[in-house]
Amino acid sequence: MDFGLSSEQEMLGDTIRRCLADTCPLDHVRVCVNAGSAVSDRVMAALDEIGLTGLIVPAAHGGLGMTLLDAVVVAEQLGRAVAPAPFLARSVLAPLALMLAGSAAQQAEWLPRIASGAARFGVAIAGIVEERDGVTVRHDGGRLSGTALFALDFEGADHFIVADASGRLHLLAAATAGVEPIALQTIDATRGVGELRLTGAAAEPLADDGGLAARRLRDAGRILLAADSLGAGEAMIEQAVAYAGEREQFGRVIGSFQAVKHMCAEMAARHEPCRALVWYAAHAFDAVPVEAALMACHAKSHTGEVHRFVARTATEVHGGMGFTDLLGLHFWFKRIGFDRQVLGGPERVREEAAQLQGLTATAQ
């Protein structure tokens, strides 16, 4: 049996790659980061024109009706370009939440607005992965209190999907009384992250499904973060190989030295198998739900470890130049670091995988 992307998916990836090559060169990323923004209006306008805001929104609600595997193709290219563009939460997790747990009325109201870009969503579900110092979100009588940590695609969001302590999802307007949004500074300045301090904020609950929809969002988020890391890692390998073919030392290009050859070869050897793993995890999410959670854990934990190695080794190939801002390797290095930890670092995610396989206590 052949397993790979369809011709349409390959075309989608090529389209996004060309679009980002034109609109998101490294100098533009620097401009955005230096301005303190994780959202490039220029990049977002180009991606919106392609229809990415409605990528997974059903056609009946004005979207493209694509799958998580299609979203993975896009995420890989965004990671490759270290694009300051909200996609993970705004274009995938938020509409997915409504598709999984929204009522017919909620879907009819919000999905077309997401597809058109009229509604910009962030998603705060970190609490279902790991509780920090007792910080949580409580739901009582249609109101939320507490703190929702690490809201993704925070910058520019006018609405949020928030998970409470039980895992139930709620739709919350950012301008609602009792909501204090606080931007957070993370290692990756190309991603907008924040927290929501809630004091009796009125919210619209989605279906009470025992946390199933929230767990599905977690799995989808992990797969997309793995795909983003895949793209960032590939970009770092390509830059390392190109640099090794140009930089001279002792009268020879450093790529001719056996040690440097081995470093580049090992990066490629570890990186390439990750692609099939991430693709299959997305396929399982779409078509084999019984395997989805476990495959999401495998994809997230393995790519997190592999691409930490890639980020470090690619920087070492560049020598002292790799640590400077001139080449900009740190943008990819930090992106990979962010992808590795958000929604569960490798240790946490491997523990969940063990639980899912019955090797330790039952997974929550």
N, C-alpha and C positions, 0 to 999 in steps of 0.2 A: 504494500500500500504506500502510495506517495503521500507525503505530508509537507505542505508548504503553503505559501500565500497564493491566493488566486491572482489572475492577471489584473483584476480590478483593484485588489489590495496593493499590489506592486505599483500600479499607476497612482494610487492615492499617496503612497509613501514618496514617490518621485515628485508628485505635485507639491506636497508639503515641503520637501527638501529644497526644491527650486525656489519656492515662495520665500522660505527663510534665508536662503542664500542671497536673495535680492533685498530683503527688508531687515534682516537681523545679522549683519556682520558683527564681529567682535567689538568694533569701535562703537556701534550703536548700543550693545549690551553695556559697555563701560559708561556711556552717557546716561543711560537709565539708572544704573547702580549709583553713579556719582550724584545723581539728582535725588537719590533716596526713594526711587520708585521701582516696584516689582512688576509694573504693567507698562508695556510699550503700546501707546495708542496706534502707532504706525503698524506694528506687527499684528495687533488685534484687528485692525481694519482689514488687513490683507487676509487673515485667517477667517474672519467673519464673511468675507466675500466668497470664500470657498464653501462656507456653510458649516464650519466646525461647531458653532454654538448649538446647532441642532443635530449633531452627528448621530446620537443614539436615540433621539426623540422620534417616536413613530411617525410615519408619513401622514397618518390621519390627523396629527397635531402640528403639522407644518415642518417636521424634521426630515432627516435622511433615512431614518430607520435602520441604522447600521448596528453592528455587534461590538462586543468588547474587544474582539480580535482586531477589528478595524481601528478602534480607539488605541490599541497597543501600537499599531503601525504609526499613528500620529504621535503618540507619546515618545516613541523612539527618536523621531526626527526633532521633536522639541528639545529633548535632552541633548541630542547631538549639537544643536545650535545654542545651547544654554539660553533658550528664549525666555525673556521676561513676559510670559503670557499665561494667564490663568486658564487652565484646561482641566486638570484633574477633578476638581470639585465642581467648577462652574458648568462644564460641558458634559461631564460624565456622571459623577456621583450624585449631584442634585437631581437631574432628570431621572436617574436610575431609582432614587429614593421614591420619587412620585410614581414611577411605573410599578414599583414593587408594593408600595404601601399606601399610595394615595387613592382616595375615592374617585369615582368617575367625575364628580364635580371639580375636585381639586386638580385632577389631570387636565380637564378641559380649560380650567382657568390658568394654570401655570405652565404647562408644557409648551403651548404656543408662544408664550412670552419668553421662555428660555430659548426656544429655537430662533426667535427673531432677535434676541439680544436685549429685549426690553427689560428683562429681569436678570440681575446678576447675582448669582448665589455663591455663598461660601458653605462649607460643611465642617461641622465640629463633632467628630465621633471618637476622638482619641480616648475618651473615658471608658469606652467598652473594651479597649485593648489593655489599658493599665491605669489604675487609679493612683494618683500622686498625692501623698500627704493628706489623704482623706478628702481631697477636692473633688466635688461631683456636682451633678445637676439634679435637682429634685423637681418633681411635677406634682402640683396640687391644685385641683379645680381649674384647669386650663391655664395655669400660670407656672412659670419656671423660675427657680431660685438656685443660686450657687454659681459656680464658675465652669464654663466650657473651655477647656484648654485646647490650644493648637488648632484653631479654626483654619482650614486650608482655603486658599484663594481669598484671603481676608480683604486685601486691598481692593477698594472699589465695590465691594459686595453690598447690595441693598437688602438682601434677605439671606437667611441661613437655615440650613437643615441641622438640627441639634439633637443629639441622643441624650436621653436622661439616664439615671442610674440603672433603670430596668432594661435599657436598650431600646425603649420606644422612641420613635422619631417625631420631631415637632418642626413645624414651619414657623419661623420667627422673622419679623421685619426688623431690620437694623435700627430703624427710627422709633421703635416702640418704647414707650415709657418704661423705665426699669432695666434698660439695656445699656451697659457701658462697654463699648468696644475699645479694646486696647491693642495697638499694634505691637508685635514682638520682633525683636531683632534676632535672627538666627544666623547660622554659619553661611547660609545660601541667600544672598541678597537678591537673587532673581526670582524668589518665591515670596508671595505675601502671606504671612502667618500672623495670627493674633489670638486673643482670648476674649471671651464674652463674660462680663460680670453681670449676673442677672439678679434682680430684686423684684420678685413678683411680676415678671414680664409676661404679658398676655401672648400666648402662642397657640397655633392651630395644630392639634395632634394629628398625626397620620394613623394608620391602622395599628391596633394593639395586637401584634403578632408574636409576642414573646421575644422580641429582639431579633427575629429572623432577618428582616430587611436590613437592620443595622449590621448584622454579621455579613450579609451579602455585600454591603457597601465596603466593609472592611476588606473583604477578599478582593473585590474589584480594585480598591485603592492600592492594595499591596502589589497586585499584578501590574498596574500602571506605573507605580514607582519603580518596579523592576525593569520595565520597558524603558523608562526614562534613563535609568542607570546604564542600560545596555547601549543606548545612543551616546551618552556622555563618554562611556568607556571606549567605544569605537573611535570617537573623535580624538581621544587622548592617544590611543595606539597609533592612529594615522599621523598625528603630529610628531610623535616620538620617532617613527620610522623615517618620516621626511627629514627631521632634524639630523638623525644619524647619517643620512645620505648626503648632508651638506656640511656639517661641522667637521673641521679638520683639526687634527692633533698629531704632533710628531710627523707632519707631512703626509698624513693619510686621513681619509674620512673615518670618523669613529665607527661607522656602520661596518667597516671591514674588520673590526676587532671582534674576536670570538665571544668575549664576554657580553658585548653589546648585542651581538646577533642573538645570543641565548636569551637575553632579557626581552627582546622584542618578540622572539618566537614563543616564549613562555606566556607572555601577555595574550598573544593571539590564540594560543592553544587553550588557555583557560576561558577566554572570552567567548569564543565561537560556539561552544555547546550551550551556552546560556540562552542563545537565541531560540533554539528549539524548545527549551524548557519554558521560556516565557510564552511562546506561541501556544504551546500545548495547555498551559495554565489558563490562557484566555479562551481557548477552544473548550476546555472543560467547564469554565464558567458559563459559556453560552449553551453547551450541548450535553455535558455530563455533570449535572449538579452534584451528584454524590461524591465526585472527586474534587470539586472546586476548591473547598477550603484547604484540603491537604496540598493540592498543587500550588495554591497561592502561597502557602507557607514555604514550600520548597523553592519556588521562584524567588520570593522576597529574600529569604535567608541566603541562598546560594549566590545570587547576583550581588547581594550586599557584600559578601566576603570576597568574591572574585574581583569586583570592581574597586574595592579598597586596595587590593593588591595592584590592579592595573593603574590606579591613580598614583600610587606611590612609585611604582616602577617607571612609569612614563615620565614622571617628574625627575627621577634619578638619571634617566637617559639624557635629559637636557642639562645635567650638571647644575652648576650654580645658577644658570639662566632660568632654570625651571622654577626657581623660587622668587623670581622677580615679577613685577606687574607687566613688564614689557611684553612678554609672550602670552600672558593671560591664562596660563594653565590652571591657576587657582580657581577660576570660575568653574571649570569642570570638576576639579578636585572637591570643591565645596558642594557642588550639586550632587555628586556621588555620596558625599558624607550625609547630606540631608536625606537623600533617598534611602540610605541604609538604616536610618534611625526612625523615621516617621512611620507611624502605625505599627511599631514593634521592631526592635533591632533583632539581629540574627539569633541571639541567645533566647530571647523571649519567643520568637516565632518558631524556633526549633522545639522548644518546650511544648508549644501548642500542637505541632506536628506529631510529637510523641504521644500526646494525650489523644489525638484523633485516631492514632493507630493502636490505642489500648496499651501502650508501653508504660504509661504512668497513670496518674489519677485522671478521671474523666474530664474532658475539655468542657469549658463553660459555653 
